[in-house]
Amino acid sequence: MQVNLERWDQSNPKNGKHASAIKEPSAPSVRTVLEEVFELLEDYAPLWYTEEHHDRILTALRIRHE
């Protein structure tokens, strides 16, 4: 699933007219967000969350760590 972040920025009411041009200095790293999502998926274990998803996230975390 791909998310169009530019479109989200423009439609997000918290962002102003030029929000897509502004970068947040305290934005979390991709690794941090992936770890948080991984923990949520592991804790809640939705029916659609398969072992393949689990393995893909672990592989991505290992690659990002190297």
Secondary structure, DSSP 8 states (H G I E B T S, - for coil): ----HHHHHHH-TTS-TTGGG---TT---HHHHHHHHHHHHHHH--TT--HHHHHHHHHHHHHHH-
